[in-house]
Amino acid sequence: MNNLSNDKFSPINSLKLFVLKEHFDNFVKLYRNKKLPKIILLTGEKGIGKFTLIFHFINYVLSINSQNTYNKEELLINESNDTYKRILSNVEQCFNYIRNEKPNPANIENIRELKKKFYQSSLNEKPRFTILDDVELMNLNAANALLKLIEEPSVYDYYILINNKKHNMIETLRSRSIEIKIFLDSEDKKNIFNSLNNNFKIKSDLLIPFVHFTSPGTLIRFSEIFNDLKIEKEQSIHDTILKTLEYFKKNKDLLYLDFLSFLIDIKISELIKDQKRNSLETLEIKNKLNILFDQYRKFNLNIDSFFNQLKLYASYVR
């Protein structure tokens, strides 16, 4: 299991739920009427609040009989409630989380460990929730093991699969789930980003005009990269790309790779809009870049080869 509290921007550190009240209320209604699906698939862009939404709902359910219950009117987790404190300490028996992202994607052993934990733990007739994040990245062996686990869930068990749409997910997993698609319009994205900005005190508004290129949760992480790299407003996007490339080559953190893709998307959109380059040529470059990013993620290309190719493409966006 993964300890979410190690991540500064983890959804469990977002005590306030923004915008997604309608979805939250629907989950509450289904649970109260004993109609909550046993296997739920939440689909949508990474960073729009899917995890935060389901985490708030789980806290609501598990803290019903607590002294410090979930504030349903304000959509606010009471950080003094026992459930929240146990999750932070990674000892809550009724909450399980499996991450499925590089460099440590979920594997068949993770599913076996989860199954073993189920046999060894006592639920005291409380519901138990298991979140599987980035489920679309799960390999076939892990997916088959998961399918066996969720075929006949106990009366207490609920599984939430989070599909961030990075790749096509295994259809057998989708077919066993009730899928709920989450969308945000541009105004909602901007409002959530501003709220996150205040919550995490990033103090960077340089990227706000580009919130429509990504999600609020992702943009808040990119804003911190902007600060960490000491990028100035006047700095050209070409120089920013080269600077980010150097950082990525040193630490190989895939977040920097996402940031690079984000920067290039912005610049290419500007080139097309301003007609500063041939549109077909520009779109061809963008397509090649998308393929390059995808190949690096899937096949773990040699870092120097990837670096040189990306640097060559970066010269196009001067």
Buried (B, 14 or more C-beta within 10 A) or exposed (E): BBBBEEEEBBBBBBBBBBBBEEBBEBBBEBBEEEEBBBBBBBBBBBBBBBBBBBBBBBBBBBBEEBEBBBBEEEBBBBEEBBBBEBBBEBEBBBBBBBBBBEEEBBBBEBBEBBBEBBEEEEBEEBBBBBBBBBBBBBEEEBBBBBBEBBEEBEEBBBBBBBBBEBBEBBEEBBEBBEBBEBEBEEEBBBBBBBBBBEBBEBEBEEBEEBBEBBBBBBBBBBBBBBEEBEBEEEEEBBEBBBBBBEBBBEEEEBBBBBBBBBBBBBBBBEBBEEEEBEEEEBBEBBEEBEEBBEEBBEEEBEEEEBBEBBBEBBEBBE
